């Protein structure tokens, strides 16, 4: 039989997870393959890139969208569990859950690119894929993959230890060009008695100025407020420092932004989504899976035609 598309796999995936227990994604994928009666050859069929089995990829995206819509929640590496919203979805939908159903949730709107939570994409924006040019389709797919990877990257960082987070944000700043190598550019100073400073990094290779770093590994739905920024600013004063970077896996409250704008010191705020994008852009915590070269005709080659 044809390998089912990822939307067709959403409902049976959620149904399999409805026992309330934690489920390994690999076990769900195996159960789906058996449920749809896929042969070994069909399970082994590869994507056009030749890098991954097609069914494996589609089952993975089914889980991804269910997680983004908060119908499933992650309970560990490669493990998920159904949520109350997921149970309600099984009641709402007789035998199919698809992107049209998931579009009602703000989490999906954010994931698919709506500019603000609660901003529903219009029918015109939900354009059929057949109406997109190949270049538009490629760009849209790339953006979706990038958002999914950034979200997964941030989730893994939130689940790591505070010390790991402090070390990695200093590594990120080095990768961004501050001070050269880890060996001579950065120092992780977090720990008891750190006076609100988690890292120190040279602004340039000569070490003409220092940038102090504060790293807060908080839940993604929390907001760093003005009191935390006041403490950090006070720590900078104690070090006679003029520059700081406050990095968090969470977000910043409006009053936090307003406070730093009024300071004589320069404090840069980096929230969770921006952190994930910077890590992607500078290759920290990720590797390149596939590279595509998009060619166009070279008109100069034919000018003597």
Secondary structure, 3 states (H helix, E strand, C coil): CCCCCHHHHHHHHHHHHHHCCCEEHHHHHHHHHHHCCCCHHHHHCECCCCCCEHHHHHHHHHHHHHHHCCCEEEEECCEEEECHHHHHHHHHCCCCCCHHHHCCCHHHHHHCCCCCCCCCCCCCCCCCHHHCCHHHHHHHHHHHHHHHHHHHHHHHHHHCCHHHHHHHHHHHHHHCCCCCCHHHHEEECCCCCCCCCCEEEECCCCCCCEEEEEEECCCCCCEECHHHHHHHHHHHHHCCCCEEEEEECCEECHHHHHHHHCCCCEEEEECHHHHHHHHHHCCCCCCCCCCCCCCCCCHHHHCCC
